[in-house]
Amino acid sequence: MAYLRETVAENGLAGRIRFGHKVVRAEWSSADTRWTVTASGPDGESTLTANFLFMCSGYYRYSAGFDAKLPNTERFAGRLVHPQFWPEDLDLAGKNVVVVGSGATAMTLIPALADQGAHVTMLQRSPTYVVARPAVDKLANRLRKVLPDKAAYAVTRWKNVHLQQFIYRRSRTQPAKMKAGLLKMTRKQLGEDYDVDKHFTPSYNPWDQRLCLVPNADLFEAIKAGKADVVTDTIDTFTETGIRLAGGEELAADIVVTATGLQLVTLGEAQIVVDGEPVDFAQTFSYKGFMYSGVPNLASAFGYINASWTLRADLICRYVCRLLNRMRDTGTTVCTPTLRAGDAGMKVRPWIEDFSSGYMQRDMDKMPKQGDREPWINPQNYTKDRKLFLKSPLDDGVMVFSTAKVPAGV
C-alpha cells in the first residue's frame, strides 16, 4: 500500500481515481463510437463516457468466494470465516484455527495467523507443491551496489524470468525429475521424520496446478515450531466444536477459515453490451489473450497463471499504448478484433490449457475461446508474448480499424 500511494502521489493520479465505485455496466454505441459506463458508488449510480475501455479488474468474483458445500456448517458453534470477507474484529490469540484448503491463500494465512498467537491446522483434501524461497533477492541487492539501478533491475528481471521459464519447461518435459527435486527440498525443510509423502506429495505433476511459494520458509518454520500442523483427510461433517474427518478424527476449532477457492468471472462481473446486445464472452475468441472478437475498443489486463502476473500485465499495457497511439496518429476511432473468413473452421481450445486447478476447471466454459493460430491464442509464455505484443504489427489483418466522427465532449 505504501508503494501504491507513493506511485499515485508521484504521478499525480489521485484526482483521476474514483474510489469506492463498482462498474456494473458498460454499453458500446457504434453510432456514437463510445462507451457509456455505469458505476455504483457512495452517492448512487453515476455514468462516464469514453472512446476506449481498458478493464483491469482481474478475474476473481469479488462478491462471493467459491462455496465448497462443506457438510453441516450450521452446526458449528464457533466462527466461520471466508478469506474474501475477513472480519476486522477477529481475535486469534490462543485460539485453535482450522484452515480448510491448501492453495496460495491457505499457505499465506497459516504463518500469519500463527504469528498472531493462534494454533493453526491446515486441513487439506490433497497436497500441494510448496517451494520455499528467500523473501529478499540477494543478487539484486548486490547488483545495485555496482550497477545503476535501471541496469541492476534489468539483469535481475532477466534472471528471474528465465529461471521461472526454465523451471516451467522442465516441469512439462521432465515431470518426474522436477517432482523428485521439489520433494527433496521439502524434506530438507521439514526433516526426514516428517511425513512429506502424505502431506506434501501431490497426485499430479508440477505445474499441472500452481506451485505455492512461501517466503523465507515461513510455513515450514511455523510447522517446525509447533504453531501449525497439516492434516490430510476429507471432511465427514462439521460438529458443534469443530470438524469430524472421514477417518474418524475430530479437529477441535474455535475458528474455521474456509480457504476453499474462488470463482472466475470476465471483466469484474460488469455487464458488457454492444449496440444493445449483451456480450456472451464464452462465444468470443480471445485476441492475444486481452481483447475479444467482435467487441470494439475494449481491452483487459490478464497476467500469467504460471509466472508473475505483472510480467504479462506490463506487456498488455505496452500494447494498449501502441494501439492508442496508432489510433491517435491516424485519426482512427474504432478498432475491432475480427475473425477472418479462414478462421471460421479453426480448432476451438479452452482459454487456459493444461491446468487442472479446480477454480479454473469449474468456470472455464464461461471464458473466451482460444483458437489454434495467431492472434487467436493465449500462449501464457513470456518469450512468445514479447514477440506477440511488442514486435507484431498492429495492422495484422485481424484488427480492423475504422473511422467515425467522435461526438463532441468525448
N, C-alpha and C positions, 0 to 999 in steps of 0.2 A: 504493500500500500504506500509506503514511503517513496518507493521508486516511481509508482504511478503518479502520485501527487507532484513529485519533482518534475516529471516529464510534462504534465499538464501545465504547471507553472512556467516552465522553461519555454514552452511553445505557445503560451497564451491561449490555451484551449478551453479554459473554464467557461467562457461566455458562449462557447459553441456546443456545450454538453447540456442536455436536459435530463437531470437525474429524476429517479422515481417515476419514469414513464415506461409503459409497455406497449409495443407496437402490436395492434390487434388485426389490422387490415391494411393492405396496400393494393391500390387499383390503378392499372395502367390504361390510359386512353390513347389510342393511336391517333385519333383526331386532334388531340391536344399535345401529343408527344410528351406526356409527363405522367409521373406517378403522383397519386394522392394518398398520403399515408395517414392513417388514423391511429392515434395513440391514447391510451388511458393514463391519467396522471392524478396528482393530488387534487386538482380542480376540475376533474371530469375529463371528458374527451376533447382532444384538440387535433387539428389536421395540419399537415405540412405538405408542400409540393416540391417535386424535384424532377429533373430530366433523367437522372441516373440513380439507381438504388443499389447500395452495397451493404449486404446483410452480413453482420459479424456477430451473430447470435449463438454460435455454437450448435451442437446437435443434441443437447440434453433437453428433456421435458422438465422445465423448472417448476411447473405447477404440481407435479407429483412424481415420486420415485416409483420404481418397479415394486409392485405388490406380489410377493412370492407366495401368498396364501398360506402362511405358516399356520399350523393347526391350533385352534383354540386359544388364540392370543388374548381373547377377552377374559380368560380365567386368571391371567397373570395379575397379581396384586401390586407388583412393583411398577416401575416406569418403563414404558416402551417408547423408544426414540428412533426416528429415521434420520440419517445424517443430513439429508437435504433440508430438514426443518429442525435444526439444532436449538434447543431451548436455552435462553440466556441464563436461567436460574438453576441449571443442573449442577448439583453438588456431588462431587465424585469422591471426596476424601473418605477413605475407609470403606468404600462400597465394593461389592462384588459385581463386576460388569461382565456380561457376556456379549461379545460382538459376533453376530451371525454373518458369515461371509469371509472370503479370503482374497478379495480383489484389492485394487490400489487403495480404495477408501479404508478398508479394514486395516491394511498394513500401515497406513498413515495414522489412523486413530489409536491403535493399540499402544505404541510407545508414548504418545501424547497423553492418553488417559492414565497410563501407569505413572507418568511424571506428576500427575495431579493427585496422587495418593490412592488410586483405585487398584484393586487386583483384577486383572483383565484376562478373560478366557476367549480365545478366538475359536469359535465353533465353525468348522468347515465341512461341507459335504464331500469335497475333494480338494487336494492340494494345488498350490500354485508355485511356479518357479519364482524364487526370491534371490535377488542378487544384491550384495552389499557393496557400496562404493563410497569413497570419501566425499563429504559434502563440499570440500574445497579442492579445487583443481590446482595442485601444487606446481605443475608445469606452467600453467597460465600465470601464476604469481611470479615464478622465476623469470619467465619471458618478459614480463612488464618491467623488470629491473634492468633489462639490457636492450629492449626494443621500444620504439614508440608505441603508444597504446593501440593505435589502429593496426599496426603490423602484428603486435602480440595477439590481438583479438583475432586477426585473420588466420594466424597459424593455429591458435587454439581451436577455432571453429573448424578448420580443415581437419585437424587431428580427430576431433570428436565425431564429425560427420562420417569420416571414412572408417573409423573404428566401429561405429554403430553399423554401418553398411556391411562391413566385413563380418560382424557377428551375425547379422540377419541372414546374409548369404550362406554362411557356414551352417546356420540352423536349418536352412532349407536343403542344402546339398549333403550335409553330413550330420543328420539329427542325432544319431546315436553318440557320436563323439562329443557333440555340444552338450547333450544331456548329461553324459558322464562328467564333463568338466564342471558344469553348473552344480551338480550334486556334490562333487568333491569340494567345491568352495563352501557349500552349505555345511558339510560335515566338519570342515576346518573351523567354521564359526561356532558350531554348537557342540563339537566334541564327538568322539566315536561312540559314546554311550547313549547319545540321543537318537531316538528312532526317526531318522531322516527318511527312511523308506516309507514309513506310514504317513508322516505329516508334511513332508516337503518334496515328495516324488509324484508329480502329476502322471496321469494316464496318457497324456498327449505329448507331442514333441514340442521343443522350444519354439516359440513364436507362432504356434498354431493359435495361441492366445497371447495376450501381452505378458511380458515379464514384469515383475514388480521389483523396482529398485528401492532399497532402503538406505538412506544417507547415514554414514558413519555406523552402519550395522545396528541402528537403534532398536529395531525389532528383536534381533538376536540378543542384544545386550539386556533388554527387558526380560526375555525368557531366561537367560543365564542368571539374572539377579533374582529370579523367583517372583517378579512382579507380573509376569504374564505366562500363560501356557497355551498350548494348542490341543484341541480335541477334534478328532476326525471321525464323524459319525453323522447319521441323519436324525432328524427330529421326529419323535413319536408324537409328543404333544406338549404344549405349554401347561404348566401347573400353577397353582397359586404362588408358589415360591421359586419358580424357575422353569427349567426345561427338562423333560424326560426324553432320553435318547432311545433310538431303536434298539441299542444294545442293552438297555435296562438302566444305565447310569442316569442319575439326575444331577443337573448342574444348578446349584443354588445361585440366585441372582437377585440383586436389588434393582438393577437396571439392565435392560436388554436393548442393544443397538442393532437395528436390522440393516446392515450394510449389504443388502441383497441385490443391488444393482440399480440401473437407470433405464429410462425409456428414451428411444430415439425419436426425434421429430425433424422435419425440414423447416429451416428458416424460423426457428423460435416459436413455432405454433401460430404464427401470423397467417391469416387467410390471404392468399395472393390471387388477384383477379386480373385477367387481361381482357379488355374490351367486353366486360360484362360476364365473362365465363370464368368460374373458379378453376385454378390450375391444379390438376392432379399430378404431382411430381413423379409418382410411380409410372406414369405414362410418358414421361420425357426421357430423353437421353442426356447424359451428363457431358457437357462440353469442357474437356480438360479438367473435369472434376470441380469446376467452380461456376459454370453457367449452365443453362438448361435450354434444350432445343425448343424453339418456338416462343421463347419468353424474352422480350426485348429489354435492353437496358437494365439488366438485373444480374448482379454477381454476388457470390457468397464466399466467405473465407472458410476453408476446411483444411485442417492440418494432416499430420500422419498418424496412423494407428500403430506404426512400427518404428517411430523415431520421434524426435522432438516436434511438437505441434507447430512451434513458431517457425521452423525451417520452411515449411510449405506455406504457412500464412504470409511470410515475407515474400515468397515468390509470387503468390497471387496478388498481393498488394502492388508489387512492381509491375505486373502485367496489367492490372486495372489502370495504373498510372499511364502506361504505354497506350492503352486503349483510349483513355480520356484525352490524352494529348493529341492522339491521331484525330479524334473527332473534332477537337478544338481547331487544330491546324487546317483541317479540310472543310470545316463548316458542316460536318455531318452531325445529325441529331439523333439518329437511331442506329443501333447495332443489334442484330438478332442472330444467334446461332441457328442455322437452318439445315435440316437434313438434305443431302444431295440425292438425286434420283438413284445413284448407285448404292446409297446407304440403306435402301429400303429392305434389302434381304440380309443385312449383316447379322451375325450371331449376337444374340442378346445374352449379356452376362450380368451378374449382380454387381452392384455399385462397389462393394468391397468383397474381394475373393480370398479364399484360403485363410479364413479367420473364423474360428469356431466359437468365440466367446458368445455366451447366451444373449447379452444385451444387443449384439449385432444381429444374431440369427433371428431373434424374436421379431424385429421390426424391419428387416431388410426388404421385405416386399413393399414397404411404404416409400423407399428411397428411389431416386432416379436410376434408370438402367445404364449399363455400360455396354459399349459396342466392342467390336473386335479390331478396330483400326483408329488411328489418329484422325481427328482430335476427340473422338467419342470415347475416350478412355480416362481412367482414374488410376494411374500406374502405382501410386504410393512408393515411388522410387526417386530419391533426390537427384541422382545423376540424370535420369530421363526427364525429370521435371524441370531442371535447369535449362535443358535444351527446349523443352516444350513451352516454357513461359518466357525465357529470356532471348532465345535465338529464333524461334519460329516466326514467320511473317504474320502480321495482323490480318492482311488480306490473303486468307488461305483457301478461299473458295467455299468456305462454310460460314464464316462470319459475314453476314450480309449487311452492308452499310447503306443507309438511305438518308435522304434529307427532307425534312418537312419544316414548315415555319413554326418556330417556337413562340408560343403566346407571350405577350408582354407580361413582365413580372416574374418569369420563371428563371 
